[in-house]
Amino acid sequence: MKIIINFFINTFLFLFFTSFLFLIYAAAWIFIPLAVEEPIGKVIEIPYGYNSVQIRQLLEGEGIIRSHSYLFQPLTKLLKVDGRLQTGEYRLSSAQNLYQVIDQLVQGKVLQYRITIPEGFQAKQIARLLSDREIVNSEVFLSLIKENNQYQEGYLFPDTYEFPKNFGAENVLKAMQKNFAENIYHLINPEQEFPANLNFQQIIILASIIEKEAQGKDDKPKIASVFYNRLAVGMPLQSCATVQYLLDHPQQKLTEQDLAIESPFNTYLHSGLPPEPICNPGLDSILAAAFPAQEDYFYFVLGKEGKHIFSKTYQEHLNNKP
């Protein structure tokens, strides 16, 4: 009897310590970063709709998880995240342990692309830039601006953004307009009184013209004053930028035919502001439109040194032309 009892005790101890060692071994593979010689930073795209089995197979095939890949799904179930693995483009490493890989997929820490939207870009230019980087579908992006009053030309704030691949047009537009609000509304109250009794939408329209006309930050308040002085006396703004907006491709110099294009955007033919912004202005242009310089200028021309020359009379303006 004593022999039988000792046998069961020894067997139990053997199984206990074997299981204990296995758990330690498994835990090492799950939680301890691996020392590998392969380079890290491999970019892997997990397609939309992939389940945990397909994700495991993809990561195993790419060499991210290796001989212990069979622990991938038990761990996702143990952590109760089996259905929460997010698809997208990830930068993963074969040096990561299973827990780190799973946590990154659950958190959706996808690869971000740094993209700069220049001041003065039109919506169609922004759409093309984002489409080229596979961030949005350009047609969807432009259709949302055309059909949804929530998203408007002029309010897509120029800045440097970080977006993941296939982020989507609506998500990008929301991010850009949120950025607009965060940068503008603490400096300008849309309900405040503006020069010439303009409303906030008209301020953005004027700012878009200033953005296209100015060559530098310092000239913008003065250019704004010229346009306000013209508005005050009913004089056409005569902004070349508004005519350029009507052309398929910008021209080095506008022709008489260009200036004769019939459109409410043609400020050579129609007094007042165009009906909509002609681009998406930056902060300096919006501030210049809201808080113009107090000057008596009615004209400006770009001089030889790349700076605008301002004048009060038409004769001075002619004399200032290069």
Buried (B, 14 or more C-beta within 10 A) or exposed (E): EEEEEEEEEEEEEEEEEEEEEEEEEBEEBBEEEBEEEEEEEBEBBBEEEBEBEEBBBBBBEEEBBEEBBEBBBEBBEEEEBBEBBBBBBBBBBBBBBBBBBBBBBBEEBBBBBEBEBEBBBBBEBBBBBBBEBBBBBBEEBBBBBEEEEEBBBBBBBBBEBEBBBBBBBBBBBEBBBEBBEEBBEEEBEBEEEBBBEBEBBBBBBBBBBBBBBBEEEEBBBBBBBBBBBBBEEEEBBBBBBBBBBBEEEEEEEBEEEBEEBEBEBBBBBBEBBBEBBBBBBBBBBBBBBBBBBEBEBBBBBBEEEEEBBBBBEEEBBEEBEE
